[in-house]
Amino acid sequence: MAFQSLISNKMRAMLTMLGIIIGVGSVITLTAIGQGASKAVTDRISSMGTNMIQIDQGPSNFGGISSGSGGGNHVTEKDADALRRSPLLSAVAPWVDTRAQVLAPSANWSTRIGGTTPDCLKIRNYSVETGSLFTDEDAASGKKVCILGKTVVTHLFGEDVSPLGATIRIKQVPFIVIGVLKEKGSNSFGQDQDDIIIGPFATVQKKLMGTTRLDDIFASAVNENATPAAIADITRIMREQHRLLPENDNDFRVRSQIEMAATAQQSTDTLSLLLRSAAIIALLVGGIGIMNIMLVSVTERTREIGIRKSIGAKSFNILFQFLTEALTLSLIGGIIGVFGGFLASYIVSNQNGWTLIISPSAVILAFSAATAVGLFFGWYPAYKAAQLNPIEALRQE
């Protein structure tokens, strides 16, 4: 009788299920969006380097006026040499960078120029796709060679042209292209990691920048678990190098991927919580829709209930019938919502280039919530129907 009642009111049943369909689909879709965004951020941070730790210039203080972060000139090549002796670090590399207009035979492009040693490419997860990498001897001697990121290659030479062996000019200094970097895409800050030219450390530092200072030192911990201990060891070595007293503040900064990942994870967790909250609200709205329709149904079928009770139907029979209707609506709506959630998650992930992540726990949670909503919001109308006085019910027209 419950199923016959639903079939005889198909449009009402479909509209009632719509709230549950949207609610369940929202739970799955929004959970998938949150997890996909979280993984995308994690992957971008990982692409910046393997267990990477960055040491850069801290503030300087002249006459009581602070230069702010990065305004000092304290981090030196000697610091990098001292850090190489740490057993907790697998690689250490100095880094300098500048921006310049780069001239090719038939095009020009403004880009970032980085100067470092081969170890830095391993630390920052750069790899050469074609050609070769310069050597440590090249980095120390100032040889005028370079490797290009994919974005630079595209703008200077075109999509399908190999730049290997070509000569480009950076600040009027000729460089021979010996390699092309494998594409990395944007990092977690939205910066294009392929819009870069990397050359030997001494060449960029002295011949392009005319300086002896460093911008950063990049280091890699021996493994991810060793990163906190490595940071502590770096801090100790740097303070000894700079002869800082216990009461002196650090004149350098040490940052790691763990800090970046923790900050990013906190943001994505907050986003996921907000998305799940919105989905739960949608489910509640769907449940209220079920209760409203069931109350209307009880009112419309008051005389039917009176007849059934007068010929021997128990209150339990009436309660079970109306609960069956409510549960059927929520379960069918939940099944359709699961498939709708899968489809919506696929579309969103595909459009944003994210990995599709649909947690089984999210599907179970959504379906369980739909069932619970059906029971919770269907109980009161069913109870109200079961408690009707048959004599009063028979008087209803």
Rosetta blueprint (number, residue, H / E / L):
1 M L
2 A H
3 F H
4 Q H
5 S H
6 L H
7 I H
8 S H
9 N L
10 K H
11 M H
12 R H
13 A H
14 M H
15 L H
16 T H
17 M H
18 L H
19 G H
20 I H
21 I H
22 I H
23 G H
24 V H
25 G H
26 S H
27 V H
28 I H
29 T H
30 L H
31 T H
32 A H
33 I H
34 G H
35 Q H
36 G H
37 A H
38 S H
39 K H
40 A H
41 V H
42 T H
43 D H
44 R H
45 I H
46 S H
47 S H
48 M L
49 G L
50 T L
51 N L
52 M E
53 I E
54 Q E
55 I E
56 D E
57 Q E
58 G L
59 P L
60 S L
61 N E
62 F E
63 G L
64 G L
65 I E
66 S E
67 S L
68 G L
69 S L
70 G L
71 G L
72 G L
73 N L
74 H L
75 V L
76 T L
77 E H
78 K H
79 D H
80 A H
81 D H
82 A H
83 L H
84 R L
85 R L
86 S L
87 P L
88 L L
89 L E
90 S E
91 A E
92 V E
93 A E
94 P E
95 W E
96 V E
97 D E
98 T E
99 R E
100 A E
101 Q E
102 V E
103 L E
104 A L
105 P L
106 S L
107 A L
108 N E
109 W E
110 S E
111 T E
112 R E
113 I E
114 G E
115 G E
116 T E
117 T L
118 P H
119 D H
120 C H
121 L H
122 K H
123 I H
124 R L
125 N L
126 Y L
127 S L
128 V E
129 E E
130 T E
131 G E
132 S L
133 L L
134 F L
135 T L
136 D H
137 E H
138 D H
139 A H
140 A H
141 S H
142 G L
143 K L
144 K L
145 V E
146 C E
147 I E
148 L E
149 G L
150 K H
151 T H
152 V H
153 V H
154 T H
155 H H
156 L H
157 F H
158 G L
159 E L
160 D L
161 V L
162 S L
163 P L
164 L L
165 G L
166 A L
167 T E
168 I E
169 R E
170 I E
171 K L
172 Q L
173 V E
174 P E
175 F E
176 I E
177 V E
178 I E
179 G E
180 V E
181 L E
182 K L
183 E L
184 K L
185 G L
186 S E
187 N L
188 S L
189 F L
190 G L
191 Q L
192 D E
193 Q L
194 D L
195 D L
196 I E
197 I E
198 I E
199 G E
200 P E
201 F H
202 A H
203 T H
204 V H
205 Q H
206 K H
207 K H
208 L H
209 M L
210 G L
211 T L
212 T L
213 R L
214 L L
215 D L
216 D E
217 I E
218 F E
219 A E
220 S E
221 A E
222 V L
223 N L
224 E H
225 N H
226 A H
227 T H
228 P H
229 A H
230 A H
231 I H
232 A H
233 D H
234 I H
235 T H
236 R H
237 I H
238 M H
239 R H
240 E H
241 Q H
242 H L
243 R L
244 L L
245 L L
246 P L
247 E L
248 N L
249 D L
250 N L
251 D L
252 F E
253 R E
254 V E
255 R E
256 S E
257 Q H
258 I H
259 E H
260 M H
261 A H
262 A H
263 T H
264 A H
265 Q H
266 Q H
267 S H
268 T H
269 D H
270 T H
271 L H
272 S H
273 L H
274 L H
275 L H
276 R H
277 S H
278 A H
279 A H
280 I H
281 I H
282 A H
283 L H
284 L H
285 V H
286 G H
287 G H
288 I H
289 G H
290 I H
291 M H
292 N H
293 I H
294 M H
295 L H
296 V H
297 S H
298 V H
299 T H
300 E H
301 R L
302 T H
303 R H
304 E H
305 I H
306 G H
307 I H
308 R H
309 K H
310 S H
311 I L
312 G L
313 A L
314 K L
315 S H
316 F H
317 N H
318 I H
319 L H
320 F H
321 Q H
322 F H
323 L H
324 T H
325 E H
326 A H
327 L H
328 T H
329 L H
330 S H
331 L H
332 I H
333 G H
334 G H
335 I H
336 I H
337 G H
338 V H
339 F H
340 G H
341 G H
342 F H
343 L H
344 A H
345 S H
346 Y H
347 I H
348 V H
349 S H
350 N H
351 Q H
352 N H
353 G L
354 W L
355 T L
356 L L
357 I L
358 I L
359 S L
360 P H
361 S H
362 A H
363 V H
364 I H
365 L H
366 A H
367 F H
368 S H
369 A H
370 A H
371 T H
372 A H
373 V H
374 G H
375 L H
376 F H
377 F H
378 G H
379 W H
380 Y H
381 P H
382 A H
383 Y H
384 K H
385 A H
386 A H
387 Q L
388 L L
389 N L
390 P H
391 I H
392 E H
393 A H
394 L H
395 R L
396 Q L
397 E L
